Amino acid sequence: MSGTLQALTFELFAFRFQFRALEYVYFPPGKAGNIVRGALGRTFRKFACAPSCSDARLCSQRDLCAYARLFEPVAVEAGPSGFHDWPRPFVIRAAHLDACRVRPQEIFHFDLCMFQLHGPALAYFAFSFLELVREGLGPGRAKVELAAVHSLTASGEVGTKVFDGGILGEPQSITLSLASESGSPGHVRIVFLTPTELKEEGRVVRQPEFRTLFARVRDRILLLRRLYGGGPLPLDFAGSNARAASVKLVNSSLRWETSERRSGRTGQTHSLGGLIGWADYEGELDEFAPYLKAAYWTGVGRQTTWGKGQIKTEFRADR
């Protein structure tokens, strides 16, 4: 493989955080990802920020603050459409916990994908989640204990244990190729596993044409790579947009799921709604297939940090 092709990659870390419930824990429907994110932000901010800091976005020390860098990154330059601020360098995957009730001493887990390749990001997350034994999780702030953290493999399976509650090991990253895949099947089904909110020209999309879906996937992956990973990649945006427009939406079964969250810090209400279901596309997919596969890890659309926009791809030679 040439040096150019070797550079066409996207790298990330993926972890499974395993907990033991010490009290009854309840995750309301559609809220598990937001509950985990809220607990993480609350505990992270307490140990990373000075007590006098009222707003990390305005803090004079934000360049040195781990909380500001990971939780409230601010754009210093114009970004792609839809990215007014830098995307957070992680996503939480906890949708399987929605509507779950966990009894004391039962084990539960959620996954976290991390795109910040430099610095001790895992240590910050592990330390924050250790604090949940005191801070609590969920509507009743139930006490939970971090039991272990495992790496996930590129196939999504549980891999090496990297944290046992006391000792933090060296995690292994996942490297995904973004190079065009010769001979990809001409049909792909995109399954929207969690509510996915896509926009085009400022309007919410209810029937996602491929050009819109791919543009949002591509822009997110390349921006995460540029900001937190291997740096920018040269890409013919106009050419890829034109080729993506030739891939057609041929069938779909989609519904709009409505949900919302209320910020405990600001009191503001935010929509958590989005598309659920599947959409079938047909066309020449060689150059698009790697990005669609990578989007399983990054998510696509708005509010991916707490688990929205998780998709998977199912390639088929024929319909």
SELUMTI-80474 format. One record per residue (C-alpha): x, y, z; chain; residue number from 1. Coordinates in Angstrom, 2 decimals. Each point is the difference from the previous one (the first is absolute). Example, Ala and Ser with C-alpha at 12.3 -4.5 7.8 and 13.67 -1.06 7.14 Angstrom:
2
         X         Y         Z   c     k
     12.30     -4.50      7.80   A     1
      1.37      3.44     -0.66   A     2
***
This chain:
319
         X         Y         Z   c     k
      0.00      0.00      0.00   A     1
      1.32      3.42     -0.89   A     2
      0.66      2.76      2.51   A     3
     -3.01      1.91     -1.36   A     4
     -2.35     -2.92      0.58   A     5
      1.45     -0.63      3.45   A     6
     -0.91      3.55      0.94   A     7
     -3.66     -0.51     -0.98   A     8
     -1.01     -1.24      3.43   A     9
     -2.12      0.98      2.97   A    10
      1.18     -0.96      3.47   A    11
     -1.92     -0.18      3.25   A    12
     -0.20     -1.68      3.37   A    13
     -3.12     -1.92      1.05   A    14
     -0.67     -1.15      3.55   A    15
     -2.59     -1.90      1.99   A    16
     -0.53      1.39      3.50   A    17
     -1.40     -2.66      2.33   A    18
     -1.74      0.94      3.24   A    19
     -1.52     -1.70      3.02   A    20
     -3.17      1.55      1.35   A    21
      0.12      0.63      3.75   A    22
     -3.58      1.29      0.03   A    23
     -2.95     -0.22     -2.38   A    24
      0.81      1.88     -3.21   A    25
     -2.67      1.13     -2.46   A    26
      0.58      1.26     -3.54   A    27
     -3.14      1.71     -1.39   A    28
     -0.92     -0.81     -3.62   A    29
      2.15      1.88     -2.49   A    30
      2.10      1.62      2.72   A    31
      2.81     -2.46      0.83   A    32
      2.66      1.69     -2.14   A    33
     -0.87      3.41      1.38   A    34
      0.06     -1.31      3.58   A    35
      3.49     -1.43     -0.50   A    36
      1.20      3.18     -1.67   A    37
     -1.44      2.16      2.78   A    38
      1.64     -2.08      2.72   A    39
      3.32      0.02     -1.84   A    40
     -0.08      3.76     -0.51   A    41
     -0.97      0.65      3.61   A    42
      2.79     -2.08      1.53   A    43
      2.60      1.00     -2.60   A    44
     -0.64      3.70      0.56   A    45
      0.33     -0.33      3.77   A    46
      3.55     -1.30     -0.07   A    47
      1.25      1.75     -3.16   A    48
     -1.33      3.55      0.45   A    49
      0.77      2.60      2.64   A    50
     -2.95      0.69      2.35   A    51
     -0.02      3.60     -1.20   A    52
     -0.57     -1.03     -3.64   A    53
     -3.63      0.64     -0.92   A    54
      0.28     -0.55     -3.77   A    55
      2.69     -2.17     -1.59   A    56
     -0.63      1.62     -3.38   A    57
      1.15      3.37      1.36   A    58
      2.75     -1.24      2.31   A    59
      3.39      1.65     -0.50   A    60
      1.64     -3.37      0.77   A    61
     -2.07     -2.04     -2.44   A    62
      3.01     -0.91     -2.15   A    63
      1.44     -1.82      3.03   A    64
     -3.29     -1.43      1.29   A    65
     -0.82     -3.63     -0.82   A    66
     -3.71      0.58      0.58   A    67
     -0.12      2.94     -2.41   A    68
      1.92     -1.89     -2.69   A    69
     -2.05     -3.18      0.23   A    70
     -3.44      1.21      1.05   A    71
     -0.37      3.55     -1.30   A    72
      2.35      0.42     -2.98   A    73
     -0.42      3.31     -1.81   A    74
      0.68      0.57     -3.69   A    75
      2.82      2.41     -0.77   A    76
     -0.71     -0.05     -3.74   A    77
     -2.93     -0.54     -2.31   A    78
     -0.93     -3.67     -0.34   A    79
     -2.19     -2.10     -2.32   A    80
     -3.73      0.59     -0.15   A    81
     -1.64     -0.81      3.33   A    82
      3.20      0.29      2.05   A    83
     -0.17      3.39      1.73   A    84
      2.26     -1.37      2.75   A    85
      2.41     -2.87     -0.04   A    86
     -1.65     -3.39      0.50   A    87
      0.77     -1.64      3.33   A    88
      2.67     -2.68     -0.43   A    89
     -2.14     -2.86      1.32   A    90
     -3.41     -1.64     -0.31   A    91
     -1.91     -2.01      2.60   A    92
     -1.85     -3.17     -1.00   A    93
     -2.62     -0.85      2.61   A    94
     -3.26     -0.42     -1.96   A    95
     -0.27     -3.63      1.13   A    96
     -0.56      1.33      3.54   A    97
     -3.08      2.03     -0.93   A    98
     -2.94     -0.92      2.28   A    99
      2.23     -2.42      1.96   A   100
     -0.18     -0.52      3.75   A   101
      3.19     -1.38      1.51   A   102
     -0.17     -1.71      3.38   A   103
      2.71      0.26      2.67   A   104
      3.06     -2.16     -0.78   A   105
     -1.02     -0.43     -3.63   A   106
      2.58      0.84     -2.67   A   107
     -0.75      2.42     -2.82   A   108
      2.11      1.75     -2.62   A   109
      0.16      2.69     -2.62   A   110
      2.54      0.68     -2.74   A   111
      2.01      3.11     -0.75   A   112
      1.77      0.83     -3.26   A   113
      2.88      2.44      0.36   A   114
      1.57      1.97     -2.86   A   115
      2.56      1.94      2.04   A   116
      3.16     -1.97     -0.79   A   117
      2.43      2.11      2.01   A   118
      0.12      0.52      3.75   A   119
     -1.40     -2.03      2.91   A   120
     -3.67      0.21     -1.00   A   121
     -0.83     -3.52      1.25   A   122
      1.40      0.85      3.42   A   123
     -2.30      3.03      0.24   A   124
     -3.05     -2.06     -0.90   A   125
      0.90     -2.88      2.31   A   126
      0.63      2.34      2.93   A   127
     -3.29      1.80     -0.64   A   128
     -1.99     -3.23     -0.09   A   129
      1.69     -1.21      3.19   A   130
     -1.63      2.98      1.72   A   131
     -3.47     -1.38     -0.75   A   132
      0.30     -2.13      3.12   A   133
     -0.46      3.31      1.84   A   134
     -1.76      2.21     -2.55   A   135
     -2.53     -2.55     -1.23   A   136
     -1.63     -0.68     -3.37   A   137
     -3.50      0.46     -1.34   A   138
     -3.05      1.94      1.25   A   139
      0.49     -1.17      3.60   A   140
      3.79      0.35     -0.08   A   141
      0.38     -3.71      0.76   A   142
      3.46     -1.08      1.09   A   143
      1.91     -2.13     -2.52   A   144
      3.52     -1.40      0.00   A   145
      2.34     -0.08     -3.01   A   146
      1.12     -3.63     -0.19   A   147
      2.07     -0.13     -3.20   A   148
      0.74      1.59     -3.35   A   149
      0.70     -2.09     -3.10   A   150
      1.16      1.02     -3.46   A   151
     -2.31     -0.86     -2.88   A   152
      1.32     -1.57     -3.18   A   153
     -0.65      1.22     -3.55   A   154
     -2.81     -2.58     -0.21   A   155
     -1.62      1.45      3.13   A   156
      0.90     -2.92      2.25   A   157
      1.36      0.36      3.53   A   158
      3.79     -0.09      0.01   A   159
      2.75      0.61      2.54   A   160
     -0.73      1.27      3.49   A   161
      1.64      3.42      0.37   A   162
     -1.26      0.97      3.46   A   163
     -0.85     -2.19      2.97   A   164
     -1.08      2.71      2.41   A   165
      3.55      0.78      1.04   A   166
      2.57     -0.45     -2.76   A   167
     -0.35      1.68     -3.39   A   168
      1.54     -1.89     -2.93   A   169
      1.03      1.10     -3.48   A   170
     -2.99     -0.13     -2.37   A   171
      0.25     -1.10     -3.61   A   172
     -1.56      2.22     -2.63   A   173
     -2.20     -1.04     -2.93   A   174
      1.23      1.06     -3.44   A   175
     -2.57      0.12     -2.80   A   176
      0.86      0.38     -3.67   A   177
     -1.66      2.82     -1.93   A   178
      1.42     -1.16     -3.33   A   179
     -2.45     -0.85     -2.77   A   180
     -1.12     -3.65      0.09   A   181
      0.14     -1.50     -3.46   A   182
     -2.91     -2.28     -0.80   A   183
     -2.40      1.16      2.72   A   184
     -3.56     -1.28     -0.46   A   185
     -2.29      2.46     -1.74   A   186
     -2.67     -0.08      2.69   A   187
      0.24      1.10      3.62   A   188
     -2.53      0.18      2.79   A   189
      0.69      2.64      2.64   A   190
     -1.61     -0.88      3.31   A   191
     -0.62      2.95      2.30   A   192
      0.47     -1.67      3.38   A   193
     -0.61      3.10      2.10   A   194
     -1.87      3.23     -0.84   A   195
      1.90      1.74     -2.77   A   196
     -0.52      3.68     -0.82   A   197
      1.45      1.12     -3.32   A   198
     -0.22      3.48     -1.44   A   199
      0.45      1.39     -3.48   A   200
      0.13      3.75     -0.55   A   201
     -1.24      0.52      3.55   A   202
     -3.08     -2.22     -0.35   A   203
     -0.58     -3.34      1.72   A   204
     -0.06     -2.88     -2.49   A   205
     -2.75     -2.64      0.31   A   206
      0.94     -2.03     -3.12   A   207
      3.82     -0.07     -0.09   A   208
      1.31      0.02     -3.54   A   209
      3.42     -1.62     -0.27   A   210
      1.79      3.23     -0.89   A   211
     -1.21      1.55      3.28   A   212
      0.82     -3.02      2.13   A   213
      3.47     -0.43     -1.49   A   214
      0.85      3.70      0.28   A   215
     -0.82      0.01      3.72   A   216
      1.93     -3.26      0.56   A   217
      3.04      1.18     -1.95   A   218
      0.13      3.45      1.59   A   219
     -0.19     -1.40      3.53   A   220
      2.67     -2.65     -0.53   A   221
      2.43      2.38     -1.69   A   222
     -0.53      2.70      2.63   A   223
      0.57     -2.43      2.89   A   224
      3.14     -1.25     -1.71   A   225
      1.30      3.51     -0.61   A   226
     -0.70      1.28      3.51   A   227
      0.85     -3.01      2.16   A   228
      1.79     -2.65     -2.01   A   229
      2.18     -0.37     -3.06   A   230
     -0.54      3.45     -1.46   A   231
     -1.73      1.17     -3.20   A   232
     -0.49     -2.14     -3.09   A   233
     -0.11      1.36     -3.55   A   234
     -3.37     -0.72     -1.54   A   235
     -1.80      1.07     -3.16   A   236
     -3.16      1.22      1.72   A   237
     -1.72      1.22     -3.17   A   238
      0.76     -3.25     -1.79   A   239
     -1.15     -2.22      2.86   A   240
     -3.18      2.06      0.37   A   241
     -0.78     -0.48     -3.69   A   242
      0.66     -3.74      0.15   A   243
     -2.06     -0.36      3.19   A   244
     -2.94      1.67     -1.77   A   245
     -0.04     -2.90     -2.47   A   246
     -0.71     -2.51      2.80   A   247
     -3.76     -0.27      0.34   A   248
     -2.35     -0.55      2.92   A   249
     -2.14     -2.92     -1.20   A   250
     -1.94     -1.10      3.08   A   251
     -0.40      0.88      3.65   A   252
     -1.91     -0.73      3.18   A   253
      0.53      2.99      2.26   A   254
     -1.84      1.65      2.85   A   255
      0.72      3.11      2.01   A   256
      0.53     -0.69      3.68   A   257
     -0.64      2.93      2.33   A   258
      1.83      0.51      3.29   A   259
      1.64      2.83      1.90   A   260
      2.40      0.67      2.83   A   261
      0.28      2.76      2.54   A   262
      3.46      1.28      0.89   A   263
      0.63     -0.18      3.73   A   264
      2.55      2.80     -0.28   A   265
     -1.79      2.52     -2.22   A   266
     -3.62     -1.09      0.33   A   267
     -0.40      0.08     -3.79   A   268
     -2.02     -2.67     -1.82   A   269
      1.54     -1.70     -3.03   A   270
     -1.60     -2.34     -2.52   A   271
      1.36     -3.54     -0.13   A   272
     -2.22     -1.05     -2.88   A   273
      0.99     -1.43     -3.34   A   274
     -0.49     -2.64     -2.65   A   275
     -0.20     -3.69      0.94   A   276
     -0.20     -2.84     -2.52   A   277
      1.83     -0.73     -3.23   A   278
      0.64      1.36     -3.47   A   279
      1.22     -1.86     -3.10   A   280
      2.34      1.58     -2.54   A   281
      1.28     -1.17     -3.38   A   282
      2.93      1.18     -2.09   A   283
      3.79     -0.05     -0.24   A   284
      1.07     -0.24      3.65   A   285
      3.73     -0.79     -0.12   A   286
      1.23      3.37      1.29   A   287
     -2.86      0.44      2.47   A   288
      0.03     -3.41      1.71   A   289
      2.97      0.69      2.36   A   290
     -1.56      3.23      1.28   A   291
     -3.37     -1.66      0.60   A   292
      1.69     -2.78      1.98   A   293
      2.03      2.50      2.04   A   294
     -3.20      1.90      0.82   A   295
     -1.08     -2.96      2.14   A   296
      2.60      1.25      2.50   A   297
     -0.33      3.75     -0.44   A   298
     -3.73      0.36     -0.45   A   299
     -1.47      2.56     -2.37   A   300
     -2.19      3.06      0.37   A   301
     -0.78      2.07      3.07   A   302
      0.65     -0.88      3.65   A   303
      2.09     -3.08     -0.69   A   304
      1.81      0.45      3.33   A   305
     -2.82     -1.61      1.96   A   306
     -0.66     -2.72     -2.54   A   307
     -2.20      1.49     -2.71   A   308
      0.84     -0.81     -3.60   A   309
      1.34     -3.53      0.43   A   310
     -0.26     -1.85     -3.31   A   311
      1.12     -3.31     -1.44   A   312
      0.46     -1.11     -3.60   A   313
     -1.25     -3.16     -1.70   A   314
      1.50     -0.45     -3.47   A   315
     -1.74     -2.30     -2.46   A   316
      0.87     -1.09     -3.52   A   317
     -3.65      0.30     -1.00   A   318
     -3.27      1.04      1.55   A   319
***
